[in-house]
Amino acid sequence: PYVVPLSFGYEDGVIYFHSAQEGRKIDIIKQNPLVCVEVDELLKMNKAGSACDWGASYRSIIATGEAFILEDPDEKRKGLDIIMAQYSDRDFDYDAKALERTAVIRIELQDISGKQG
């Protein structure tokens, strides 16, 4: 098991994220592309007088899928556009050299479940 926080983008049952071309994430995906993804959003801490009565209001999603390291520059641009759309409404251009040295990974989701508390 390996867990790492990521910036990501989601569209049509697919998650995209980016990475360096080398490193532990990439090595693990090359060995076994089956992955699990978790996203959570803390909405509010529910404070109380006693520590045991504290809680949280939240939403979370856990999904499993298969990861693919993209090679085609157009597919990489599309993935980066989807990632950036998650955080900004701007359009971006990607320097060819930066695009070449950046890994973009597509995760095709197979199972998704959510929880809210």
Secondary structure as a PSIPRED ss2 file (coil, helix, strand):
# PSIPRED VFORMAT (PSIPRED V4.0)

   1 P C   1.000  0.000  0.000
   2 Y C   1.000  0.000  0.000
   3 V C   1.000  0.000  0.000
   4 V C   1.000  0.000  0.000
   5 P C   1.000  0.000  0.000
   6 L C   1.000  0.000  0.000
   7 S C   1.000  0.000  0.000
   8 F E   0.000  0.000  1.000
   9 G E   0.000  0.000  1.000
  10 Y E   0.000  0.000  1.000
  11 E E   0.000  0.000  1.000
  12 D C   1.000  0.000  0.000
  13 G C   1.000  0.000  0.000
  14 V E   0.000  0.000  1.000
  15 I E   0.000  0.000  1.000
  16 Y E   0.000  0.000  1.000
  17 F E   0.000  0.000  1.000
  18 H E   0.000  0.000  1.000
  19 S E   0.000  0.000  1.000
  20 A E   0.000  0.000  1.000
  21 Q C   1.000  0.000  0.000
  22 E C   1.000  0.000  0.000
  23 G C   1.000  0.000  0.000
  24 R H   0.000  1.000  0.000
  25 K H   0.000  1.000  0.000
  26 I H   0.000  1.000  0.000
  27 D H   0.000  1.000  0.000
  28 I H   0.000  1.000  0.000
  29 I H   0.000  1.000  0.000
  30 K H   0.000  1.000  0.000
  31 Q H   0.000  1.000  0.000
  32 N C   1.000  0.000  0.000
  33 P C   1.000  0.000  0.000
  34 L E   0.000  0.000  1.000
  35 V E   0.000  0.000  1.000
  36 C E   0.000  0.000  1.000
  37 V E   0.000  0.000  1.000
  38 E E   0.000  0.000  1.000
  39 V E   0.000  0.000  1.000
  40 D E   0.000  0.000  1.000
  41 E E   0.000  0.000  1.000
  42 L E   0.000  0.000  1.000
  43 L E   0.000  0.000  1.000
  44 K E   0.000  0.000  1.000
  45 M E   0.000  0.000  1.000
  46 N E   0.000  0.000  1.000
  47 K C   1.000  0.000  0.000
  48 A C   1.000  0.000  0.000
  49 G C   1.000  0.000  0.000
  50 S C   1.000  0.000  0.000
  51 A H   0.000  1.000  0.000
  52 C H   0.000  1.000  0.000
  53 D H   0.000  1.000  0.000
  54 W C   1.000  0.000  0.000
  55 G E   0.000  0.000  1.000
  56 A E   0.000  0.000  1.000
  57 S E   0.000  0.000  1.000
  58 Y E   0.000  0.000  1.000
  59 R E   0.000  0.000  1.000
  60 S E   0.000  0.000  1.000
  61 I E   0.000  0.000  1.000
  62 I E   0.000  0.000  1.000
  63 A E   0.000  0.000  1.000
  64 T E   0.000  0.000  1.000
  65 G E   0.000  0.000  1.000
  66 E E   0.000  0.000  1.000
  67 A E   0.000  0.000  1.000
  68 F E   0.000  0.000  1.000
  69 I E   0.000  0.000  1.000
  70 L C   1.000  0.000  0.000
  71 E C   1.000  0.000  0.000
  72 D C   1.000  0.000  0.000
  73 P H   0.000  1.000  0.000
  74 D H   0.000  1.000  0.000
  75 E H   0.000  1.000  0.000
  76 K H   0.000  1.000  0.000
  77 R H   0.000  1.000  0.000
  78 K H   0.000  1.000  0.000
  79 G H   0.000  1.000  0.000
  80 L H   0.000  1.000  0.000
  81 D H   0.000  1.000  0.000
  82 I H   0.000  1.000  0.000
  83 I H   0.000  1.000  0.000
  84 M H   0.000  1.000  0.000
  85 A H   0.000  1.000  0.000
  86 Q H   0.000  1.000  0.000
  87 Y H   0.000  1.000  0.000
  88 S C   1.000  0.000  0.000
  89 D C   1.000  0.000  0.000
  90 R C   1.000  0.000  0.000
  91 D C   1.000  0.000  0.000
  92 F C   1.000  0.000  0.000
  93 D C   1.000  0.000  0.000
  94 Y C   1.000  0.000  0.000
  95 D C   1.000  0.000  0.000
  96 A H   0.000  1.000  0.000
  97 K H   0.000  1.000  0.000
  98 A H   0.000  1.000  0.000
  99 L H   0.000  1.000  0.000
 100 E H   0.000  1.000  0.000
 101 R H   0.000  1.000  0.000
 102 T E   0.000  0.000  1.000
 103 A E   0.000  0.000  1.000
 104 V E   0.000  0.000  1.000
 105 I E   0.000  0.000  1.000
 106 R E   0.000  0.000  1.000
 107 I E   0.000  0.000  1.000
 108 E E   0.000  0.000  1.000
 109 L E   0.000  0.000  1.000
 110 Q E   0.000  0.000  1.000
 111 D E   0.000  0.000  1.000
 112 I E   0.000  0.000  1.000
 113 S E   0.000  0.000  1.000
 114 G E   0.000  0.000  1.000
 115 K E   0.000  0.000  1.000
 116 Q E   0.000  0.000  1.000
 117 G C   1.000  0.000  0.000
